[in-house]
Amino acid sequence: MHPDELQEIRHLPLFRDMMLASFDALMQSAGTNSCAAGDGLIQQGAPADYLHVVMEGSVELYARWEGRETTMAVIGPAGTFILAACIRDAPYLMSARALEHVRLVRLPASDLRAIFRRDAEFAVSVIQELAGAYRAVVRHAKGLKLRTSRERIASYLLRQSRQAGDLDTFALPVEKRLLASYLGMTPENLSRALKSLEDYGLKLDGSRVTITDRAMLAALAKPDWLIDGPDPDGASRGVGLPPVASLD
């Protein structure tokens, strides 16, 4: 593995506080691979043999049941999947596929568990990571159960804008198909909801979003940090969709 990649992994919150000897031992058994868009990476129900670190590109986590499919999250650079299954030595609950060209580092789950048991600082980091993911899942479930489809998309767009420094104009970070699935909507319902938000301070041109009246959009969304975050300490990383970027 290239030294720059080692440094990048070392600075991730999950690994930055572990003992150097533990980190070196984990990296000795690490492997790298590249995948093309559409390639399957893991399958739900399969043994969790590896923790994957995304170095480049983006990965969709999804689930299937009885012919139906839903997007659970999209993981971008510096993100990992699926830590809980690796630590518990349990089957993956989700599948993963590459949304574009992806470069991954794979860490053997057995080595991860061994270091978890003997390196207290790493164990704390694992607990923090899992706690952040748990709180993000609870928040997402609350949004799905308590908000209407229009409130969900309005809240999502305001949250993305806030996380990007209160940008007024930005591009949707994923395809509308993925966004609809993540927000518990059909693509058709998402399109109708986005169209209706034009009366609440939103302009949409393809994937380009412009917030023309933030106060009006917020009045519809009713932002609540207990649903939208972030935690007061700003420490929760959680899971979900990648952040937006400026179009400027």
C-alpha positions in Angstrom: 0.0 0.0 0.0 1.2 3.5 -0.8 2.5 5.5 2.2 0.0 8.3 1.4 -2.8 5.8 1.7 -1.5 4.6 5.0 -1.4 8.1 6.3 -4.9 8.8 5.0 -6.3 5.7 6.8 -4.3 6.5 10.0 -6.0 10.0 10.2 -9.5 8.5 10.0 -11.4 8.9 13.4 -11.7 5.1 13.6 -7.9 4.5 13.5 -6.2 7.7 14.6 -6.0 6.9 18.3 -5.1 3.3 18.2 -1.6 2.2 19.2 0.9 2.4 16.4 1.9 -1.2 16.8 -1.8 -2.2 16.4 -2.2 0.0 13.3 0.9 -1.5 11.7 -0.2 -5.0 12.4 -3.7 -4.3 10.9 -2.1 -2.7 7.8 0.2 -5.7 7.2 -2.8 -7.8 6.4 -4.7 -5.2 4.4 -5.4 -5.5 0.7 -6.5 -3.1 -2.0 -8.7 -3.5 -5.0 -10.4 -1.4 -7.7 -13.9 -2.0 -9.0 -15.9 -0.6 -11.9 -19.3 1.0 -11.6 -22.0 -1.6 -11.0 -19.6 -4.2 -9.5 -21.0 -6.0 -6.5 -18.8 -5.7 -3.4 -20.6 -7.6 -0.6 -23.8 -9.5 -0.3 -26.4 -9.4 2.5 -26.3 -12.7 4.4 -22.7 -13.4 3.6 -20.0 -13.7 6.3 -18.5 -10.3 7.3 -14.9 -11.2 6.4 -13.6 -7.7 5.7 -14.1 -4.1 6.8 -13.9 -2.0 3.6 -12.4 1.6 3.5 -13.4 3.7 0.5 -10.4 5.5 -0.8 -11.9 6.8 -4.0 -15.4 6.8 -5.6 -18.7 6.0 -3.9 -20.5 2.9 -2.8 -24.2 2.2 -2.4 -25.4 0.1 0.5 -28.7 -1.5 -0.2 -31.1 -4.2 0.9 -33.4 -6.6 -0.9 -36.5 -8.5 0.2 -39.2 -10.3 -1.8 -38.2 -8.6 -5.1 -38.0 -5.2 -3.5 -34.9 -3.1 -3.1 -34.0 0.0 -1.0 -31.0 2.3 -0.7 -29.7 2.3 2.9 -26.7 4.7 2.5 -24.1 5.9 0.1 -20.5 5.8 1.3 -17.9 8.1 -0.1 -14.1 8.6 0.3 -12.8 7.9 3.9 -16.0 6.1 4.7 -16.1 2.5 5.9 -18.5 -0.5 5.7 -19.8 -2.5 7.5 -18.2 -2.2 11.0 -21.0 -3.6 13.1 -21.0 -6.9 11.2 -17.2 -7.2 11.4 -17.1 -6.6 15.2 -19.9 -9.0 15.9 -18.7 -11.6 13.5 -22.2 -11.7 12.1 -23.5 -11.8 8.5 -23.8 -8.6 6.5 -27.3 -7.1 6.7 -26.8 -5.1 3.5 -25.3 -5.5 0.1 -22.9 -3.1 -1.5 -22.1 -2.1 -5.1 -19.9 0.5 -6.7 -21.7 3.6 -8.1 -18.6 4.6 -10.1 -14.9 3.6 -10.3 -14.0 2.7 -6.7 -10.7 2.0 -4.9 -11.0 0.1 -1.7 -8.8 -1.0 1.2 -10.0 -4.3 2.8 -9.1 -5.1 6.4 -9.6 -8.7 7.7 -12.4 -8.7 10.2 -10.7 -11.3 12.3 -7.6 -9.0 12.8 -10.0 -6.1 13.5 -11.7 -8.1 16.3 -8.4 -9.2 17.8 -7.1 -5.6 18.0 -10.4 -4.5 19.4 -10.0 -6.8 22.4 -6.4 -5.7 23.2 -6.3 -2.0 22.2 -8.4 0.1 24.5 -8.2 3.3 22.5 -9.2 1.5 19.3 -12.1 -0.1 21.2 -13.3 3.4 22.3 -13.1 4.6 18.6 -15.1 1.6 17.4 -17.8 2.3 20.1 -17.9 6.0 19.1 -18.2 5.1 15.4 -21.0 2.6 16.1 -22.8 5.0 18.4 -22.7 7.7 15.7 -24.1 5.3 13.2 -26.8 4.2 15.6 -27.9 7.8 16.3 -28.0 8.6 12.6 -30.2 5.5 11.9 -32.6 6.6 14.7 -32.8 10.1 13.3 -33.4 8.8 9.8 -36.2 6.5 11.1 -37.8 9.4 12.9 -37.8 11.5 9.8 -39.4 8.6 7.8 -42.1 8.0 10.3 -43.0 11.5 11.5 -42.6 13.7 8.4 -44.5 13.9 5.2 -42.7 13.4 1.9 -42.5 17.1 1.3 -41.1 17.7 4.8 -38.5 15.0 4.3 -37.1 16.3 1.1 -37.2 19.9 2.4 -35.4 18.9 5.5 -32.9 16.9 3.6 -32.0 19.8 1.3 -31.7 22.3 4.2 -29.5 19.8 6.0 -27.3 19.3 3.0 -27.0 23.1 2.5 -26.1 23.6 6.2 -23.4 20.9 6.1 -21.9 22.6 3.1 -21.7 26.0 4.8 -25.2 27.3 4.0 -24.8 27.1 0.2 -27.8 28.4 -1.7 -26.9 26.6 -4.9 -25.6 23.1 -5.1 -26.0 19.8 -7.0 -27.8 16.8 -5.6 -25.0 14.4 -4.5 -26.6 11.2 -5.8 -29.1 10.2 -8.5 -32.7 11.1 -7.9 -33.4 7.3 -7.9 -31.1 6.8 -4.9 -32.4 9.9 -3.1 -36.0 8.8 -3.5 -35.2 5.3 -2.1 -33.2 6.7 0.8 -36.1 9.0 1.7 -38.7 6.3 1.5 -40.3 7.5 -1.7 -40.8 6.4 -5.2 -39.0 8.4 -8.0 -42.4 9.7 -9.1 -43.3 10.9 -5.6 -39.9 12.5 -5.3 -40.4 14.4 -8.6 -43.8 15.6 -7.4 -42.5 16.7 -4.0 -39.6 18.6 -5.6 -42.0 20.3 -8.0 -44.3 21.3 -5.1 -41.4 22.9 -3.3 -41.1 25.6 -6.0 -43.9 27.3 -4.0 -41.7 27.1 -0.8 -38.5 28.8 -1.9 -36.8 26.1 -4.0 -35.8 26.1 -7.7 -34.7 22.9 -9.4 -32.9 22.6 -12.7 -32.0 18.9 -13.4 -29.8 18.0 -10.4 -29.0 21.7 -9.7 -30.8 23.0 -6.6 -31.2 26.7 -5.7 -32.7 27.8 -2.4 -34.4 31.1 -3.2 -36.2 31.6 0.2 -34.5 29.8 3.0 -37.0 31.0 5.6 -40.0 29.7 3.6 -38.4 26.3 3.1 -37.5 26.1 6.7 -41.1 26.9 7.7 -42.2 23.8 5.8 -39.4 21.6 7.0 -39.5 22.6 10.7 -35.8 21.7 11.3 -35.3 19.9 14.6 -31.8 18.8 15.8 -33.3 15.7 17.4 -34.1 14.5 13.9 -31.7 16.5 11.7 -28.7 16.7 13.9 -25.9 17.4 14.5 -25.2 16.3 18.0 -24.1 19.3 20.2 -20.6 18.0 20.4 -20.5 17.6 16.6 -18.8 14.2 17.1 -21.4 11.9 15.5 -20.4 10.8 12.0 -23.3 8.5 11.2 -24.3 7.2 7.9 -26.5 8.4 5.0 -25.8 10.2 1.8 -22.6 12.1 0.8 -22.5 15.9 1.3 -23.1 18.3 -1.5 -20.5 20.5 -3.2 -20.7 24.0 -4.5 -21.4 24.6 -8.2 -19.4 27.8 -8.2 
